[in-house]
Amino acid sequence: MGITGNLQLGGGITDIKQAYTVANSGVTVTTSPYTVSDTGSVIVYVDSSGGAVTVNPIASPTEGDRLKVVDIAGSAGTYNITVTNIGVIDYNNRSIEGVYRDASWKVLEDDTELTAAEIKTSYESNSDTNAFTDAEKTQVAEIDQTAIKYAIALG
């Protein structure tokens, strides 16, 4: 049982390309470079466990074409997957998607996740946050406990 008819979302969008053609006749891409030959919305599954792979979009894209590249083997963290004119997958089990608009490829989706350390560093670099940083924790820890006891006693 499936859904048929037009899909309408809150903004009245009805022209959504959700049907993807699987590139390379459904065979996972393992060699580099691989150039997409399908048009429209295309998904490419890549296994880079044997070495880095470059995926080139179709040579003559048309407005609205989409290209989604997926690290199917979970090896892009070791052997990156470069998608020409769109970006690089350099984390395992991730994907990147581009759309061809205004005569160039634009990143539509990049599901690369930030590490906890990257998030922490980014947050603490903002001057208007109330972050209690590691540096501040160290300063507090270094306060002489005797001074604290003395200040409490004077209370």
N, C-alpha and C positions, 0 to 999 in steps of 0.2 A: 504494500500500500504506500503510495507516494503522494506528494503534493503536486497538483497541476494548476495551471493558470498563471496569472501575473502575481508577482510578489511586490507588495507595497509596504515600504517602511515609512516611519514617521514623517520624513520630509517629502513624501510623494515620489520617491525614486522607484522607477519601475524597470529601468534598463540596466540590469546588473549582470555582468558576465561571471557566472559561477561555474559553468561547465568547462572543465579543462581537458585539453587533449594531452595524453601522456606521450611525451617525446620518445624518439628512438624505438618506436613500436612497442613500448612498454618495457624495453630492456634497460636495466640500470647502466648508466654511463660510468665507465671506469677508465677510459683513455682520454688523453688531453692533446690538443684542444678538441672540444666537441662543439659543433655549430648547429644550432637549432634550425630546422627546415620547415617546421609546422608554423602556421599562422593562427592568429586569434589568441585565446588564452591557453598557454602551454605550461605544463609542469614537467620538470626534469628531475629524475631521481639519480643522485650521484653517490658512488662509492669511491672515496679517495683513499682507501686503506693502502693502496699500492703506490701512492704518491699524489702530489698536488694536481688538481684538475682545473682547467679553465673552460668555462662555458661561454660561448659567444651567442648573443641573440641573433635572430634571423637578420639577414643582410638588408632587407627592405621592409621594415615594419610599417604597419599602418596605424593611424591614430586609434588609441584604445587597446592595442595589443598588450597582453600581459605575459610575463614570464616569471614563473615561480621555480626556484631551484631548492632542492631538499637534500640535506646530508642524510642519506638513508642508512649508511653504515656506522654513523657515529664516530667518524675519524677526522672531521674537518679541523678539530683542535690541534691535531698533529700535522695533517696535510691539508692545507687550506683549499677552499673551493673559491676561485675567482670568477665572478660573473661580470664580464666586460661591460663597462658603462653603467653598472648598477651597484656593485659592491663585492665584498668578500665575506664568506662564511668562515669564521675562524674559531668557532666553538662547536663542540660535538652535538649532534642531533638537532641542528637548527636549520632554518630556511631563510631565504630572502626573496622578496617579490618586487618586481618593477612593472611600471606601466609606461607605455610610450605615449607621451603627450607633448604637444608643441615642438615637434621635431627632435625630441631627446627622451632618453629613458630616465624616469624618476623613481626613486625608491618608494614603494607603496607600503611595504611591510618588512621589517627586519626584526625577527624574534630573538635576537641575541640578548641574553640576560646579563645584567651587571652582577659582578660578585659583591658580596657584603662589604669587602674592603673598598671597592670602587664607590659604592653608595655612601659609605661612611665618609670617605675623603671628600666627595662632592658636597655632601651636606655640611660638613664642618668648614668648608671653604667659603660659605656664605657668611657675610659679616652680621646679618640681622637674625641669626638663629640663636636659640638658647641652648646650644649643644654644650654638654659637659665633656670636653675633649680629654683625650689621654694625657695631654700636657697639663691640663688643669688638675686632673686626678693625681698626677705625680706631684704637683706643687702642694696639694692638700696633704698628701701622704707624708711629705717631708717636714711638715710643721712639727716642731718639737712638742711632744705630748706633755712635757713639763709645763710649757707655756700655756697650754690649754687648761691644765689643772689649776694653774695659778690664776688665770683669768676667771675661771668659774668660782674659785674661792673668794675673789674680790667682789664678785658678782654684783 
